[in-house]
Amino acid sequence: MTLDEIGRAAPPLADVACCREIPEAHGSIEPSAEPQLRVCEVLDGRFLIREATSRSGMATTYRAEDMFHGRREVAIKVPLMWVESDSACLTRFLHEEEIGLKLLHPFLLRFYPTDRGKYRPYIVTEFLRGCTLSHLGCGTNRLSEADSLRIASLICEALGCMHDQGVIHCDLKPSNIMICRDQTLRVTDFELASPPVGHWSMLAKLAPVFGTPEYMAPEQVEKGPLDERTDIYGLGAILYELLTGSAPFQSANAWKSAFQRTTGDPIAPRRLNPALSPQAEEIVLHALQRSPGGRYQTMTAFKADLNARARVPVTGYCMRLQPPRWKLSLHATPVLAGMLLGLGAILLLVIVFLILRVRLAAR
């Protein structure tokens, strides 16, 4: 669907019951010693600052008016000072703008170019009124099957556009899906978006894992190859939560839940929500296969089943799910793995010492 087509058609979420009255909610503003843009300040002679709307660990976001384009409302995302002073973090921040400007789809957050000189780094996007999917229907609140599948279908469309441009989102989660008051939606936050990634080097495997543990694909956790199917898993995890009110793997430790998906399967959705159809359960479990080869291979195929669930064959896969197994690794069990590696190194040194001693004694 193009921008012109969406302007002429009924809002895409008009028939979704839970989206008829969308509250307006933004992130929290925690107290900070950070230098702030002031209300009524004009940034770079163009953007009239109206209010701060949210602050994350990396940036503060403001609502502003673009005086060069009819005073349209925009969101301005300004990195915190520590991000500006860290070249790697600043590069990552600006990478989001680079990716966003390449993408044009009605269900993807729209970025506006700011080629003129800036006195400091910032990103400008459309300003969205509404709430995130995490406010609307995740956590303890589950949505109806019809509403959940419709929302997931629209997200498929947006992600399909990203994939056609050679971009993988890599950080899908309910808080990155905006449900707007005009009954449209946007996929947001392209900070971790990247082209498909092949096998990681051993050095990369020892580095921190980036992403949100509850929604990461097994290959992200294990730092394997990433491609379109990584996003299919992420959307499957979101859909699972919309339908059941629970994330696919539950643990007090988010990273423990992340590693559970590398060795086992989630609880069958119909055990948590018996009202679900077998077809809806089949769709979710197909998207959440541990092996990328077992999942939907494209967003187009995923969307086709979401739009015609009555024709989805029921394979009985829900009866063959395997519970997660314990796994020893530097990321999943760092203390124990580190101790065993240390003991192994000591044992190796002892063996080498004894071999050298025997050889010296034999001379």
Secondary structure, DSSP 8 states (H G I E B T S, - for coil): --HHHHHHS--TTTT-GGGSS------------S----TT-EETTTEEEEEEEEE-SSEEEEEEEETTTTTEEEEEEEE-HHHHH-HHHHHHHHHHHHHHHH---TTB--B----S--SS--EEEE---EEEHHHHHSTT----HHHHHHHHHHHHHHHHHHHHTT-B-----GGGEEEETTS-EEE---TT-BS-B----HHHHTS---S-GGG--HHHHTT--B-HHHHHHHHHHHHHHHHHSS-SS--SSHHHHHHHTTT-----HHHH-TTS-HHHHHHHHHHT-SSGGGS-SSHHHHHHHHHTGGG-----GGGG---------TTTSHHHHHHHHHHHHHHHHHHHHHHHHHHHHH-
